[in-house]
Amino acid sequence: MDPSRLWAKGLRRNQTAHPSMLLINHLVDVHTSARLVLQATGKDQLRALGLDPELHHFRFEQCVLLAAAVHDLGKANDHFQGMILGKRDVRANPQGLRHEWVTVLLVQQLKSWLLPAVGGNELDLAIVEWAVAGHHPAADHPSPPRLCPPGAGVSLLLQVTHPDFQTILNWLRGKAFQIDLGPPPTLATQAIPLTGADNVFGTLAKWMRAAQRLWERLKKSPESRLVAAVKNCLIAADIAGSALPKPGAATNWKWIIDSFEDRPKAGDLAEVVRFRLGTDKPREFQKAVAASKAGVTFVKAGCGSGKTVAAYMWARDNYPTRRLYFCYPTTGTATEGFRDYLFDESEKTPRVGAALFHGRSDIDFELILHTGNDGQQKLEEQVRHDSLRAWKTPIVACTVDTVLGIVQNNRRGLYSWPALAQSAFVFDEIHAYDDRLFGALLRFIRDLPGLPVLLMTASLPSARRNALEETVAMRKQESLITIKGPAELEERRRYRRIDNVDPVAVVREVLATGKKVLWVCNTVQRVMQTAKELDDLKLLIYHSRFKYEDRVNRHADVINAFKGQGPALAICSQVAELSLDLSADLLVTDIATVPAIIQRLGRLNRRAKEGDPTKPFLVIEPENHLPYTPADLADARTWLARLPEEISQKDLSDRWEQTGEGQPDLVASAWLDGGPITSVTELRDASPGITVLMEADRDRVQAKPSELARLVLPMPPTKLQWQEWQRERGLPVAPNGTIDYDPKRGATWRE
């Protein structure tokens, strides 16, 4: 790399320098990308947020284009350039100030010159500054930074007299915008103080206080959503502008336009419906779902009622050429939904251009195909790659985090934003959302009123339903349309509870008749204890404490055992509640929360037909309440006591809806409420634990980085000093001897 030039990107292994890595060319690339993203999706982005394109599109375009043109100006500093050229070891001497904040300082200096690019509107220039400051959101990127990192030094030199920087200013003047900004101002070489009384962090704190005062005036007006749109559109443009230029080839900028035009073709969704229905005719309730024209439709129907087919019928009849996101609560349910509806087993390819997206979707797709993948992308690169794929994917099966993550500035949601703005959404199993995730769903519904939404669940407490109704009313003065499942299925007697029996004896008796038993425990520790008690039986163990590749295989083992002939016993943790599409003849379950028990019962007598006998379940009282609260279990006991002798899905739902659960709140949104601050917050309620890589797997990851997602191992908290362990790609490496691991039984700490 020529040290006399200003660079935006550094060299990776086995890579040679190419022109798009230069700072001037990168700014031009991202500006070009922004213009095309706006051309393809700009009005869709505004409509999604409830903003009238006729009123806001010109301002939106001006803000995004200016932000794209200047977003990395701050890389013209000696700390960043030293890092890129390999002259600065950032482990010992980190950058004193991240480049996006250096850019904010430069935009402040260039303010009067840049103002004409946004029509002289100082508010819009402030929005540009906020977008620039937040275009690399991360949990460890404070907004703004407050302290100089140890080892960074006492100052940072702005390279504003560099010939390349002058070239950038001349490009900004004459080619970046539709107007001539006039001669650029003359800037002198400057050293930004990182320490001392007048350090830059005090300057940024003052900038933030002024920005916050401005935001207070804006945040209840339509401009607040314009801020959100500008910030996300810049991030999307940066992703494409960085990824598309390739060494030795002309950049295929047409890819952006073509990708956003790649939506379901006429007949694609109808093909998915035909595939699943086969020779069956749709039920009346499925027709009612398909006929709903409401902005938000709520489907309440039990397991086996055909909700999923109804959802595809809804999309087919109302949004046949709109991109469709089918959102599931877990990676397991997303993978199963993709396999069941969007994957052609005979051809070993996805149907109608569909794709699977979640944190480990590439692994699941490989295992569906039983093939390998030689990809070498690092984790961040993989997220960016997946997001660009989403831009051109007509039908997406994904975890709900992929979509609702945008509410809290999580990467997958942010990077996919332009595609999300063109889409319709199905959110399945919404009763399984924790309070924080449900609150994010409420924000998505309220603050993105231009996006059509279908919500599905077997049951929902009245407090959550009331929250949905209130939120939908705030959206566009709409009413929540509710469609219930077919009465003949909802009222069919499927279950009966048996008490005062030895569960082990009952399990042995049922297995002796060649039937299937599902035993669900509240914790992995209880799974292992129960498996030890029944170790003389042929059994399967399934819980969360496996390496991911082994967990996928254990999932398949359980499904196949319950599909096949002969007896089967699976002892599982809570992971069985959502991702296992099976039908047991006996369910044994620890007492749990009401929605957890309802989900577990959904795996009992799942295929029941009219006139079939009910099948039994037992409820066990563990020694302690964990991972739930005593109040949760008290509510569950009250609910169980209300159930009749022979139980239908309607009984389960009706009795739960009568419980006194508190109404969930709309959560604060890092994206929509942040204004000048860009933070990343948790989408779901946090759960204690640590994700590690075993020392025995380290060589495999170092040889092939993409293997990391296959080999990560979620573990419970430990007394071991894991904070002091070595790290591999950010994960603690568990030394040999700290974990007992068996690919068929899972992992336990050696403490």
Phi, psi and omega in degrees: 000133183288115183289353179273357181253163173263128186246149174257332185232149177260170180280141170259175181304134177062025180248145174251153182295142176222161191303326184293348178279344176291146184300315181299316183289326177295318178298319177297318181297313183291325176296317177298315178301316181299317180299319182285322176298319177296318179299319184278327191224000187305312181291326176297319179300317180292315180300319180304322181273006179078021179257137181284117180302328180298329182268330193243347191294320183296314177298315179304312181298315180300315182296313182295316182294320177293316179301317179295322183290332185245359195302329182247018177308325184293352175289350177279067176216157188291333178291311181295313181295323176298320177296313182298320184274002178077016181266350183232117177276103187289347175291323178265326183231078182294164175296140180288333182207130180297152189296330182294328178281330172296322177299318178303315179298320180291319178298323176300318180291330182263011190307306185296329179285323183277340185308320180301337179293340175241035175065024180076010185272109183293329176299315181292327176293324175297319178298320176300314179301317181296319179295316180298315182298333185250020186276001171232065184292138177199153182298332182259017176250093181298148185231098357274169174294148186243341185223151175282128179297142177303135179090356184284337183103188186256346181205165178229131186264122174280127184264054187279350175263001180297140179306322179295324179294321177295323176298320178297315180297321179293324176295317178301322182294312195254337190235341186284332187230172182280356179236159175270120182284352183088175182303133180291150180291157177270121180251140178266150175305133186228142171254117180276122181287129179262344180226174178090179187295325183255037184291162187295335182289329171292321177299316180292326177296320177295318177301317182293322179298318178293320179296320180295323177297320178294319181296324179301326179282336187267331201293345177255012180248168178302333179300334180297322178286330175297320176302313180300319181294316181298315182299314183287325180294323177297315180300316179298317180296322179294321178301308182290320180295336177273326188274326189284319179297130181236148179299137172072015181215148176292140181289130180273076181294338179297340179304323182297309180297314182298322183296313182288344174274351183275077180250176178304135176278157178306125179100345181297310181292326175297325178294319178298317180296315180298320180299316184280324180286327184060235180270356180286151174266147180295147176286161181299323181293326177294322176295322179295321176298313181299329184276352184291125178257005185292153176295326176229123179241134182247120180251120179244103184208146186282178180298139177081007183275346181094028180300318186294316176299319179300323179295317178293327175295320177301313179294320180300316187275335184250328185222056189295337180239022176257139178304142184240127172252120178254110193254125181247158185284339183223164176297323180296315181291326177297316180296316180294321178296321177295314182298317187284331188242333191237006181239129180267104183298324183290323181266349182058038178219157175294150174278151170041038175073017183288164177211157179254131180226118163196185189302334182230030187295325179299322179295312180300319181295319177299318184287330172299319181277344187060043178233173179255171179220130184261018183298149183238013185293145171284170188299314180296319178298324180294319178298315179297317179299313179300321182293319176294324174300321181296332179300331185243019181258120184292320183228125186240126167260127189206167168286153181300334179299328180302325182263303184290345176304334179299330182298328182246024177062029173286147195301312187299320178293316180299311186293333181269002191311309183300325177288321177300323183293347180256011197245166166249156190227136170244123176250113185260153175056046186290344175294340183278354181287137171286174187300321182291318179292321178295322176297324176293323175299317178299319178296318179301315181295315184290316191264358173236064188290348179274001183253126179285140188226136171240125181252138183224142176194159174278332182198157181203131178299152183299329180297319179288323177296319178299320179297321177297314181299316180294321181292316180296324178296330179283344188289297177214038186056037180269169172245147178283119177272123182247131177236124183262154179293169182296131185301324184294333177273318182296327185262002180291131180284119185242329193233156168214141182268137174243141185233168172057041177228159176279113184300324181295318179296319180295318179300314181298321181294316181293318179296326180296338178268007176083021185257182188250137181233131173245124179243119184245123179252159183279339182223159177296323179301319179289327174302312183293322178296316181294319179298324179294322178296330184250026189295341179283350179265156173282113185223162177243142179244133180216121178204189187272349190265052173241156162303147190300320181295325177286325179297319178299319180291322178294322175302313181296322179300316181294313180302314182294323179295323181278341174279330188279181179276155174090174184291155176208140176228122175240126177251118192229162171265198182299344180299340180288344189294329187239323194267352184263111176267086181214168179230116181264160175264340176217135173243128170245127184221140166296148173296139185215192175294160181301310181297328178294318179293321177301316179295320180294320177294336176296348177262004179253128177051040187295329183262020185304137175250166179304128178091349178292148178289157174289161180236151193272154169221149178241143176245124182257143175262106178292172182291330178224172188275347187300142010268013182262181177259157175304324180295321177303314185286330175295318177299321181293321179296318178298316180296315179299322181294337181278345186287145178287177182294314174250129199241137174252170175296327178296321177299315180302312184292312184299318181291327178289320182296344179273355182288162186265037180298139180290153182285131180289154181258154166295127181279157170293141183248122177299328181283306189279334185256356189287321184061240181287343180267133174239104179241166176240125181235167183290139177276324181247163173299134183291145174235141184292145178158175182216137177256128186232168168243131178285143181305324182295341182259000188294318180299322181296321180288320180295325178285330184213090187305329182294348177288345185305314183297333178288330195252352179298147187229111177284131183228157177284171176304151183223155174279347178296151183278066186293336180298337182267357182289158173295161182240147173230112182053041175089348183264141174297138178260113182286118182298155175305136179095354180267341183228133167269125183227134174227126183297344178261342184241338178102201191240147170220149175288147166261096184246000000 
